[in-house]
Structure formats: structure tokens, C-alpha cells
Amino acid sequence: MDAFQAVADPIRRRLIEHLGDGELAAGELVERVRGEFGVSQPAVSKHLRLLREAGLVASRVDAQRRIYRVRPRRLAEIGHWIDRQQRFWDDKLAALERALIESEQP
């Protein structure tokens, strides 16, 4: 799964948002999204595994807990791609608007 497929799911996006404030244990993440989405602990674990495989989060073991954190560089790659697309389409749409305005003038 690539990064875009990973963030396409609302539960995975929400997990990343929760991690935006810092590291959290898997159990804490389960509690946070369970209330919002009504998902089970195994389902959250699967989402976290997919995020880890996509390189968007990293984890470490602390005693019996697994602690997760965001990998900002990987998220930044998505942001850069979105910025490039937005600039491209902004330029194209501005050119279209100019052409339409010019075509309406006598």
C-alpha cells in the first residue's frame, strides 16, 4: 500500500491526526478511534500496521506497549505532491478563465 492509499481511509487519517501531538501507545489510539468510529482493537491494529508499512508512522516497543509516532518526512512528500498539483491546476484554470473572458469580449 502506498502513502496515498493509506491516507484514503478516514480511520487512518484520524490516527495520524491523533499522533500529530506526539507519540501515543496503541491502546490510547484504540480508545480514541473506538469512540469515533466504533472499531475494534484488532481493526485499529490493522490500520496501524498499514500506516507503518506505508512509512507514515513508526513504532517502538516500550515494555509491553507499542508506541507510535508520525514520520513527518513521509507525510511531507504527500504535501509536496498536492502543492504541485494545486499549482498546476491553478495555472490551467486561470488560463481558462482568461480565455473565456477574452472570448466574451466583442
MOFENDA-V78932 format. One record per residue. N is the residue number from 1. RES is the residue in one small letter. PHI is phi as a letter, one per 20 degrees, with the letter a starting at -180 (NA if undefined). BURIAL is b if it has 9 or more other C-alpha atoms within 8 Angstrom, else e. D_FIRST is the distance of its C-alpha to the first C-alpha in Angstrom with 2 decimals. Layout:
# MOFENDA-V78932
n->[N,N]
res->[RES,RES]
phi->[PHI,PHI]
burial->[BURIAL,BURIAL]
d_first->[D_FIRST,D_FIRST]
This chain:
# MOFENDA-V78932
n->[1,2,3,4,5,6,7,8,9,10,11,12,13,14,15,16,17,18,19,20,21,22,23,24,25,26,27,28,29,30,31,32,33,34,35,36,37,38,39,40,41,42,43,44,45,46,47,48,49,50,51,52,53,54,55,56,57,58,59,60,61,62,63,64,65,66,67,68,69,70,71,72,73,74,75,76,77,78,79,80,81,82,83,84,85,86,87,88,89,90,91,92,93,94,95,96,97,98,99,100,101,102,103,104,105,106]
res->[m,d,a,f,q,a,v,a,d,p,i,r,r,r,l,i,e,h,l,g,d,g,e,l,a,a,g,e,l,v,e,r,v,r,g,e,f,g,v,s,q,p,a,v,s,k,h,l,r,l,l,r,e,a,g,l,v,a,s,r,v,d,a,q,r,r,i,y,r,v,r,p,r,r,l,a,e,i,g,h,w,i,d,r,q,q,r,f,w,d,d,k,l,a,a,l,e,r,a,l,i,e,s,e,q,p]
phi->[NA,e,f,f,f,f,e,f,e,f,f,f,f,f,f,f,f,f,f,f,e,p,f,b,f,g,f,f,f,g,f,f,e,f,f,f,d,m,e,e,f,f,f,f,g,f,f,f,f,f,f,f,f,f,n,e,c,c,c,b,e,c,l,d,d,d,d,d,b,f,d,g,f,f,f,f,f,f,f,f,f,f,g,f,f,f,f,g,f,g,f,f,f,f,f,f,f,f,f,f,f,f,f,e,e,f]
burial->[e,e,b,e,e,b,b,e,e,e,b,b,b,b,b,b,e,b,b,e,e,e,b,b,b,b,e,e,b,b,e,e,b,b,e,e,e,e,b,e,e,e,e,b,b,e,b,b,e,b,b,b,e,b,b,b,b,b,b,e,e,e,e,e,b,b,b,b,b,b,b,e,e,b,b,e,e,b,e,e,e,e,e,e,e,e,e,e,e,e,e,e,e,e,e,e,e,e,e,e,e,e,e,e,e,e]
d_first->[0.00,3.77,6.73,8.10,6.02,6.50,10.08,10.73,11.82,15.35,15.37,12.60,14.47,17.62,16.60,15.99,19.35,21.06,20.02,21.44,24.85,24.10,22.99,23.00,23.11,20.73,23.82,24.58,21.17,21.62,25.06,24.06,21.43,23.34,26.18,24.21,21.95,23.77,20.87,21.61,21.02,18.78,16.57,16.44,15.73,12.65,11.45,12.52,10.77,7.28,8.72,10.14,7.32,5.92,9.67,11.02,13.37,15.41,17.72,21.08,23.48,26.78,29.15,27.60,25.18,21.66,21.68,18.70,18.77,16.88,16.05,17.88,17.35,13.59,14.49,17.32,15.27,14.02,17.68,19.06,17.14,18.43,21.86,22.06,21.30,23.83,26.45,26.04,26.51,29.22,31.15,30.84,31.88,34.73,35.96,35.88,37.83,40.38,40.82,41.38,43.91,45.69,45.88,47.53,50.28,53.50]
